[in-house]
Amino acid sequence: MNRTLIAGVIALAAAGAAHAAFKLESPDVKANAMMDRKFEANVFGCTGENKSPALKWSGAPKDTKSFAVTVYDPDAPTGSGWWHWSVINIPANVTELKLDAGNVSNANLPPGAHQVRIDYGVAAWGGACPPEGDKPHRYVFTVHALKTEKLDIPADATAALAGFMINANSIGKASFTARYGRPKAKK
C-alpha cells in the first residue's frame, strides 16, 4: 500500500471513532425499551401527560457550534412518518434537555433554543399516540451536532424544513430508538 492510501484509511478510522464517541441517552427512556405513558400525547384519544423525556449527550465533534434535537416516528400510518419534536439553536455548551423541556411555554428550554412546529401543528413536544391495536411504533431520538450557531428558518417552518437545514449543517449525530404502543380498546 502506498502512504497516501494508508493515511486515508487512518483518517477514516479516526473520524469513525470520533463519531462513535458521540452518544445520546435518557434517564427517562431506555434504548429499545417501551416508553412510559407520561410521554404519551393527550390528543386524538390519547390521554398521557405529554411530557418530553430528559435527554443527555456527550462526545460531540470538537467543531460543534450548536445542537438540534429531533424525535421521529417512522411507523406512523401517514406515508411520511410523524415528527414528534424538533428543537434547534441549542447552544454548543448545552449537553442536556430537562424533563418536559418540550413544554409549549418554552420555559424549560435552554436560552437561545427554539422549538419548531411539528406534525401536531404546534411548536412543542407532541407525545406518542400510535393507533390503538397497532404494533408498537419506533420513536427515533436524535441529537445533531451542527457547524453553525443558528439555523435561520421562518418562525412557522415545518419540521421537514428544519430537518433539511439540520442535515445540511450536520457534522455528526447520535441516536437511540424507543417504542410505544396502545392496546386495542375493549368493547
Buried (B, 14 or more C-beta within 10 A) or exposed (E): EEEEEEEEEEEEEEEEEBBEEBBBBBEBBEEEEEBBBBBBBBBEEBEBEBBBBBBBBEBBBEEBBBBBBBBBBEBBEEEEBBBBBBBBBBBBEBBBBBBBBBBEEBEBBBEEBBBBBBBBEEBBBBBBBBBEEBEBBBBBBBBBBBBBEBBEBEEEBBBEBBBBBBEEBBBBBBBBBBBBBBEEEEE
